[in-house]
Amino acid sequence: LQHIPLFQELAEDDLNEIAPLFTEKKVKKNTILFVEGDIGEELFLIQSGVVKIYRLDESKEVTLALFRDGDFFGEMSLLSSGMTRSATAETMASCILYVLNRTAFTAFMEKSPRLCLKLLETTMQRLRHANDQIYDLTFLGVRARIMKTILRLSEQHGVATPQGLIIDVKLTHQQLANLVGTVRESVTKVLQELLDDELISIDKKVITLKNIEAIQAELR
Ligand code: CMP
């Protein structure tokens, strides 16, 4: 638990108290953990793996977040009384999750101001990100939105290598389109432009940013 940012600032006594309350859950890739509209009774922490948070229309999907090791989710329905799951959660890789039930979560929140502050801090970051998405969808064209999404993914899932910053999540063009709020064809076209401009490289659905400065400069 010490490696999970939400708990990093907890005193050791508190950590020792909360640790046994978690249940470990090993899940395979492409497992739906809960569906939008479900009653939410659990908070999830990711020990390892990737989880996609999304909402569905009849035929389309919009991806709200991609979470990985150290992230938590499922807090919204626990903290907004009477509200159900605001989105669906599905694993994109095999995952080890820690699950905490509502009673334990609430009891711990009441006890630990540090935990509450950390939770609020993360919520504010997520709200900022949601505001950015509203801004980008309103004002930016598809090339800029794709570039911003790739940059954001590299901040969250990036691994530095001599070749550049690798985004450590396998994404199809359709999955990237769902994150950006566009169609697959536009992603294919823009990724080809970025490849031609040598800003990125792609190997087996993994994108590497070869020239971050040039990408940032274009977005300025
Ligand atoms: P909950 O509503 O219980 O179930 C879906 C979860 O997805 C939600 O809690 C949050 O943890 C997470 N979530 C929903 N919307 C967003 C968002 N815009 N950004 C990041 N995480 C989100």
Residues whose N, C-alpha, C, O or C-beta is under 5 A from the ligand:
A	BS01	CMP	G40 I53 L64 A65 F72 F73 G74 E75 M76 S77 L78 T84 R85 S86 A87 R126 A130
